[in-house]
Amino acid sequence: MRIMRRTLQGPILFYRKFISPLTPPSCRFLPTCSAYAVEAIEVHGAAKGSYLAFRRICRCHPFHRGGYDPVPPLKVRK
């Protein structure tokens, strides 16, 4: 599982380090979409974290107001 998480986070971290600094800030959310994706994959795992990141990126457009949108906490099953 850890390998899958790192595999998914690799391109995101590459984007954050090499591509993002070359473009003006444009994310409407806090934390940024890339930071949200890395954290979502770390907290929720590869499948659900990728799904949460995909949903977040779909909301990142000029017609959405944006704002503070943290990764939802992991629910503990009893």
C-alpha positions as CSV (number, residue, x, y, z in Angstrom):
1,M,0.0,0.0,0.0
2,R,2.8,2.4,0.8
3,I,4.3,1.9,-2.6
4,M,1.0,2.8,-4.3
5,R,0.7,6.0,-2.2
6,R,4.3,7.1,-3.1
7,T,3.6,6.3,-6.8
8,L,0.6,8.5,-6.8
9,Q,2.2,11.3,-4.8
10,G,5.4,11.3,-7.0
11,P,3.9,13.3,-9.9
12,I,2.1,15.7,-7.6
13,L,5.4,16.4,-5.7
14,F,7.2,16.8,-9.0
15,Y,4.5,19.3,-10.1
16,R,4.8,21.2,-6.8
17,K,8.6,21.5,-7.0
18,F,9.3,22.1,-10.7
19,I,6.1,23.3,-12.6
20,S,4.1,25.2,-10.0
21,P,6.8,27.8,-9.3
22,L,6.8,28.7,-13.0
23,T,3.1,29.6,-13.0
24,P,1.2,32.3,-11.2
25,P,-0.9,31.2,-8.1
26,S,-4.3,30.2,-9.3
27,C,-5.8,27.8,-6.8
28,R,-9.0,29.0,-5.3
29,F,-8.7,26.8,-2.2
30,L,-6.6,26.7,1.0
31,P,-4.7,24.4,1.2
32,T,-3.8,24.3,-2.5
33,C,-5.1,21.5,-4.6
34,S,-1.8,19.8,-4.9
35,A,-1.2,19.9,-1.1
36,Y,-4.8,18.6,-0.6
37,A,-4.1,15.7,-3.0
38,V,-0.9,14.7,-1.2
39,E,-2.5,14.9,2.2
40,A,-5.7,13.1,1.1
41,I,-3.7,10.2,-0.3
42,E,-1.6,10.0,2.9
43,V,-4.6,10.1,5.2
44,H,-7.2,8.1,3.3
45,G,-5.0,5.8,1.2
46,A,-4.5,5.5,-2.6
47,A,-8.1,4.8,-3.8
48,K,-10.2,7.1,-1.6
49,G,-7.4,9.8,-1.4
50,S,-7.3,9.9,-5.3
51,Y,-11.1,10.2,-5.4
52,L,-11.1,13.1,-2.9
53,A,-8.3,14.8,-4.9
54,F,-10.2,14.3,-8.2
55,R,-13.4,15.8,-6.7
56,R,-11.4,18.8,-5.3
57,I,-9.7,19.5,-8.7
58,C,-13.1,19.4,-10.4
59,R,-14.3,22.1,-8.1
60,C,-11.3,24.3,-8.7
61,H,-12.7,26.6,-11.4
62,P,-13.6,30.3,-11.7
63,F,-17.3,29.7,-10.9
64,H,-16.6,28.2,-7.5
65,R,-16.0,30.5,-4.6
66,G,-13.2,28.4,-3.1
67,G,-12.0,29.1,0.4
68,Y,-10.8,26.9,3.2
69,D,-11.4,23.2,2.4
70,P,-9.3,20.8,4.5
71,V,-9.0,17.0,4.0
72,P,-11.8,15.3,5.9
73,P,-10.6,13.4,8.9
74,L,-10.4,9.6,8.8
75,K,-13.5,8.0,10.3
76,V,-12.8,5.3,12.8
77,R,-15.1,2.4,12.6
78,K,-16.3,0.9,15.8
